Amino acid sequence: MSRTKYEGKISVWRRLAIYIGRFFLWLISTILVLVLGLYLFLYLINKGPSPHFRDLFVASVMESSAGGILAQLYLTDEEIAAIQANNRTEEIQEITDVSLVNFDATGAADEQGSEGAQSADPESESGYVYDDPDGDGIEVHEVHGETYSGRMMIVYDPSRVVVSSIPSYTHGYMGWTIQQHVENNGAVAGINAGKYEDNNGLGSGAWPEGVVISGGRCLNGNDGRTYGVYGFNNDNILIVGNMTAQAALDMGIRDAVTFGPALVVNGNSVPYQGAGGGLNPRTAIGQRDDGAVLLLVIEGRKSSSLGATMADLIDIMLDYGAVNAANMDGGMSSTMFYEGEIIVDNATVRDTRRIPTAFIVMPLSGQD
């Protein structure tokens, strides 16, 4: 090979090495600028001039499985605890007064919603207007606020709302997606339900925490401890309160899970501090005085919907006539399934979350 050709090849490799070096220098510089920019942005939120934004941000990230580090980098544990104390919903000892929910447990709630679009019973004490064009006893509304959007599902007949559970609670088992909870039980709709082990957002969804009662059988939590128990008794009334699993069974609870806190008890908003919590995806369940069940799922952690606070959930539930309501598991678990598809979904990092329990809606008699 001639000296000229050899030097030409060397020159090509040198230029290529220079281009590669410049590219990686640019890439590293860009990453450093972004990291520095993010650090300064978070510093301004946590240490900046607005206590309101700081408190809302801290309350939001501390509710997530792994986001707490975004506050812990800048604030002490004592500072975070003080912010959380100023933005929380209080735990109360009051339990549902069943006399405040009045409906025909034999099926009047179902009949009220079976006549079609926007019908109302003029003799009904509640005076609620029903919008059920397809006659399936379910109506779905979009809900919107300054920081959130989501869906409210109203199920006229509360006997149709039950707890679905995976068949085995073991660390080697996988939970079901909300679609599997619905389809495996022949249901028509569903939302996520109770608490479960989910370290750093990487849980398999197979290990519930607290009480799980399904079909009158206690599947988890029967150890004498007191839990927040949220579910339906044999008269199809939503019970909200703190009790042991055995106490729940003794009072005739047929389907229930643990999460919380309670949002509305016996027609009254529970006390809360600040916003009651941060902006996050949320799921909640409630019941009106005519027996109709309210299933709410809010989108969050998106540019189109940052999420809702506990105060927002309380306002929505009261607006829809809830006499009792409770918060369920939130975050990426918050999901609503209806008419064969997911209509609210918050799983943005990986596939739809696998969960051990769900509140599902069984079909009407004779409905496929």
KOLGU-752378 format. One record per residue: residue in one letter; x, y negated, z of N, C-alpha, C in turn. Coordinates in steps of 0.05 Angstrom, whole numbers, plus 5000, padded with zeros to 4 digits. Layout:
AXYZXYZXYZ;...
***
This chain:
M501750245000500050005000501849755000;S501049564983502649324981502349155006;R504348995011504348825034501948625034;T501248535010499048345008496448465016;K495848725006493348865013493248925043;Y495649005054495649065082495048825099;E496248595092495648345106492748265103;G491548325079488748255075486948415093;K487548675097485848845115486148745144;I488548675152488948575179487348325183;S487348155162485847895164482847945168;V481748145153478948205155478248295184;W479948475195479448575222479648355243;R481648175238481947955257479447775256;R478447715232476047545230473647685243;L473347945239471148095251471348085282;A473948125292474248115321473647835332;I474347635317473647355325470647315326;Y469247415305466347385304464947525328;I465947775333464847935355465347795382;G467847695385468547555409466847315414;R466347155392464646915394461846995401;F460847215389458047295394457747365424;F459647525435459347605463459847365481;L461547185473461846935489459246775490;W457946755466455346625465453246765482;L453247035480451247195495451647165525;I454147185534454647155562454046875572;S454746675556454146395564451146355566;T449646465546446646435547445446565571;I446346805578445346945601445946795626;L448446685628449146525652447446275655;V446946145632445245905633442445975641;L441346205631438646285638438446355668;V440446515677440546585705440746345723;L442546155716442845915731440245745731;G439045735707436545585705434345705722;L434145975721432146105737432646065767;Y435246085775435946045803435145765812;L435745555795435045285802432045235803;F430645365784427745345783426445455808;L427345695816426345825840427145665865;Y429545545864430445375887428645135890;L427845015868426044785869423344855881;I422345095873419845185884420045245914;N422045385922422345465950423345245968;K424945065957426144855973425444575964;G423644555944423044295931421144125948;P420143915935418543715949415643785954;S414644015943411844075945411444325964;P410644275989410044496006407744675996;H405844545982403444695972404344915952;F405944835932406945025912408745235925;R410345145944412145335957410545545972;D408545455987406945646003405445835985;L404245735963402745905945404546105931;F406946015923408946195910409846415930;V410546335954411546535973409346735980;A406946635985404746815991404247015968;S404546915944404047085920406147305918;V408747235919410847435914411047635937;M410347545961410547725984408347935984;E406347895968404148095966404848305945;S406848265929407548455908409448665919;S409648885904411349105913414249035914;A415248885895418148835893418848535890;G416848365889417348085883418347925907;G418248035931418947875954421847765954;I423547895939426347805937426547515927;L424547435911424547165899424146955920;A423047025943422846835965425046885985;Q425847135989427847206009430647106003;L431147045977433746935969434146655981;Y431946505986432146225993431146166021;L429446336032428146276058428746496078;T428846416103429246606124426746776129;D427046996143424747156150422746996167;E423746826184422046666201420446466185;E421646336165420246146148418146286131;I418746526121416746676105414446756122;A415046846147412846936165411046696172;A412146466175410546226181408646156158;I409746176133408146116110405946316107;Q406546576111404446776109402346736131;A403146656155401146616176399246386170;N400246196154398545966146396946016121;N397246256109395746326085394846616087;R392946666105392146946109389146956115;T388047186112385247236119385147386145;E383547296163383547406190382047676191;E383047856207381748116211379548066232;I377148166226374948136245373948406254;Q372648416277371648666288368748726282;E367348526269364548566262364248776241;I362048936243361449146224358749086211;T358349186188355949136172353349176188;D351548986187348849006197347049116175;V346349366176344949496154342249376149;S341049246168338449126165338348896146;L340748786139340848556121340748646091;V340948906086340849006059338149156057;N336449056039333749176037333149246008;F332849506004332049605978330949875981;D329549975960328450235960330650435954;A331550585974333750775970333151005952;T330551035945329751255927330151195898;G330850945892331450885864330350625854;A329150455871328050205862330150025849;A332550035860334649865849335249945820;D335150205814335550295787333250205769;E330750225779328450155763328449865756;Q329449695774329449405769331049335745;G333149495740334949425718334449575693;S332349725691331949905668330149795646;E329049555650327149455631328349295608;G330949235609332149095586333248825594;A333548655574334948405578333448205594;Q334848085613333947865630331047895639;S330648105655328048145668328348095698;A326248005710326247955739323648035751;D323748155774321248235788320248005804;P317947885797316947645811316247705840;E315847965847315248035874317748085891;S320048095878322548155892323347935910;E324148005935325047795953327647665944;S329347815930331947705921331647515898;G329747565880329347395857331647405837;Y333247615837335547625819334547685791;V335847565771335247615743337147825732;Y336048025719337748245709338148215679;D340548265670341248245642342448515634;D340748695624341548965619340449055591;P341548945570340349005543340549295535;D342549445544342749725536341449915555;G340349815577338749975595340450175611;D342950125615344650325630344850255660;G343350045669343449975697346049835705;I347449735686350049585691350049335675;E350949115687351548875672354348785679;V355648665659358448575663358648275656;H359748115674360047835669363047755669;E363747565653366447445655366447245677;V368647235692368947035714371446885708;H371346625714373546445708373946235731;G376346175736376945955755379345805745;E380445625761382645455752385145625746;T385545845761387945995758387446285750;Y384946365745384446645740382146685720;S382046935710379847035695379547335701;G377147435697376747725703373847795696;R372948025707370348125702368948205728;M366348145729364648245751362648445739;M362648685750360848895741358648925763;I356148905755353948945774352549205768;V352449375788351149635786348549625803;Y346249645790343749605804343249825825;D343850065819343350295837345850365852;P346050305878348450365893349050655897;S347050835894347551115897349451225875;R349751075853351451155831354351105836;V355050945856357850865862358951055883;V361051205875362251405892365251385891;V366651515909369551525909370551775893;S372251725874373651945860376451975873;S377252225877379852285888381252495872;I383952465870385452685858385352935875;P385753175864385253415879387453485900;S389753355898391853435917393553185924;Y394053155950395752935960398453045967;T400253035948403053125953404852945937;H407352935946409352765932410152885905;G409553135901410253255875408053245855;Y405853125863403553105845403352825833;M402052795811401652535798398752445802;G398352185808395752075809394452065782;W391951985781390551955756390351665748;T390251605722389651345713386651295718;I385851045716382950985721381251125700;Q382251145675380751285655380451575662;Q382451705673382251985681380252015704;H380251825723378351845745375551835735;V375051665715372351645704371651895688;E373351965669372752185651372752455665;N374552505684374652755698372152815715;N370652605721368252635737365652595721;G365952555695363652505678362252235684;A363852045694362751785701362651595677;V361551355681361351165658363050915663;A363950865687365450625693367050675719;G368950495724370550525748372450295752;I373250265777375450075785377350225804;N379750115807381550235827380450185855;A381450335874380250315901382350275922;G383150495937384550465962387550445961;K388550425985391450395990392950655984;Y395450635975397050875970400050805972;E401651005976404550965978405550885951;D407050655951407950545925410450375930;N412550505939415050375945416250235920;N416549975922417749805901416249835874;G413649895876412049915852412650165835;L414050365846414850595831413550855841;G411350835856410051065867408651225845;S408251485851406851665832403851655835;G402851505854399951485858398651735869;A400151895884399152155893398952165923;W399451945938399551965967397951725978;P395351765984393751545995394551486023;E393951236032394351156059391651076071;G391251146096388651076108386551286103;V384051196105381751376102381051416073;V380451666067379151736041376851926048;I374451836043372051996046370652016019;S370052256010368752295984366652515988;G364152445981361952635983361552726012;G362052556031361652616059363852786072;R366052836057368252986067370652806071;C371952826094374352666100376752806088;L377952676068380252796054382952696065;N382852466079385352356090384652166112;G386552146132386251946154384852036179;N384252286181382752386205384752446228;D386052236238388052286259387552106283;G385251996286384551836310385351546308;R386851466287387651186284385251026273;T385450766278383350576268384250456242;Y382450456222383050356196380950156188;G381549996168379449846154378050046135;V375550096140373950286124371850136108;Y371950186082370150036063368950236044;G366250276047364950466029361950486036;F360650686026357750706027356850936046;N354650876061353551076078351451236062;N350151426076348251596062345751446054;D345351206064343151036054344050846032;N346450886022347550736000348050446006;I348550386032349250116040352250096044;L353449886033356349846036357049766065;I358649936077359549886105362349766104;V362649546119365249406120365949386150;G368249496158369049476185371449646192;N372549606216374749756226373849986244;M374750226239373850466254375650696248;T375450906264376851156258375351306236;A376751496224375451666204373151816216;Q373451916241371252066254368851886259;A369351636268367151446272365651396246;A367151386224365951336198364151576190;L365151816195363452056190361052066208;D361351986233359151996252356951796244;M357651576231355551386223354551436195;G355351666184354151746159355451636134;I358051566135359451466112359751696092;R358951656067359151866047361551826029;D362351576023364551526005365951266014;A368551276020369951036029372951066027;V374350836027377250826026378250616045;T380850596047382050386064383650186047;F383149936051384949726042384349476058;G382949286046382149046061383948806054;P383348576066381548546088378648516079;A376748516098374048446092373948156082;L372048096064371747836053369147696062;V367047856061364447756070363247966088;V362247886111360948076130358347966139;N356148106134353448026142352747746132;G353547696107352847446094354647216099;N356747246116358447036123361347076113;S362546866104365346876097367046936121;V369047116118370947156140372746916143;P373746846167375546616170378146666155;Y379346466144381946486132383446226134;Q386146246132387946026134388945956106;G389245696100390245616074388545726051;A389945876033388545996010387846286016;G388546376040387946656047389846856035;G391746756020393646936006394646795981;G396346935965397446815941395746865917;L396846785894395546835868396447105857;N394647295855395447555845393047695832;P393547905817391348075807389848185831;R387148195829385548275852383348465844;T382548645863380248805860378548785885;A375948765883374248745906371548895901;I370248965923367649095921365748955940;G363248925932361248795949358548905943;Q356548805959353748895955351948665962;R349848625945347848425949345648535968;D343848355976341748435995339648615982;D339648625955337748805941339049075935;G341449125945342849375942344749385919;A344649205899346349215876349249185885;V350949345872353849355879355349165860;L357249015872358948825857361748935856;L362748985832365449075827366948865812;L369048755825370448525814373448595809;V374448535785377248565779378248305766;I380448195777381647945767384348005754;E384847895731387447915718389347725732;G391947785731393947615744396747655733;R398547475741401347485732401647465702;K399847305690399847265661399546965656;S400546875633400246585627397346505625;S395646695616392746635613391246655639;S392346795659391046835685393146885706;L393846685723395846725743394946915765;G392346905771391247075791389446925810;A388247065830386446945848387446965877;T386646785894387146805923384846955936;M385147025962382947135977380646945979;A381346685981379146485982377546485956;D378846525934377446545908375546785908;L376547015918374847255919372347205936;I372747085959370447025976368446855962;D369346635949367546455934366046605912;I367446775897366146925876364047115887;M364747265908362847445920360347305931;L360747075944358446925954356746815931;D358146725910356646625887354846835874;Y355747085876354247305864352347435885;G352047315908350047405928350947625946;A353547665950354447885967353747825996;V352748036010352348016039354648156053;N355948346039358348466049360348506026;A362848476031364848506010367648546022;A369348686007372048746017374048745994;N376448666001378648685982379648965979;M380249045954381449305949384449275941;D385749485933388449475924388649285900;G390749135897391048945876393548985859;G394648775849397148795832396648945807;M398649105799398449255774396349475775;S395349535799393349745801390549645793;S390149375793387549265788386649315760;T384649485757383749575730380749625731;M379349555708376549625705376149765679;F374649995680374150165657371150175653;Y370250135628367350135622366950185592;E364950345586364250415558366650525542;G368150705555370250835541372850685537;E373150455550375550295547376250135572;I378750065575379649895597378949605589;I377349475605376549195599378048995616;V379249075638381148905653383549085660;D385948985653388349145658390548965667;N392049045687394248875697396949025696;A397049265684399549415682401149315659;T403049125664404549005642407349125639;V408349255660411149355658411149635647;R409249805654409150075644406250145639;D405650395633402950475628401150425651;T398450445646396550405667397250565692;R396950435715397850555740396450815746;R397850995758396651245768395951205798;I393551265805392451205832391051445843;P390951475870389651715881386651685884;T385651445885382751405889381651185872;A379051205866377751005850374750995858;F373550765856370650745857369550785829;I368050995824366951045798363951025798;V362750985774359850955771358851195755;M357251355768356151585755353851505736;P353351675716351251595696348451605708;L346651465695343851475702342851765697;S340651835711339452095706338752125676;G339752325663339152365635340952215616;Q342852055627344751905610347152085604;D348052075578350452225571352852095583;
***
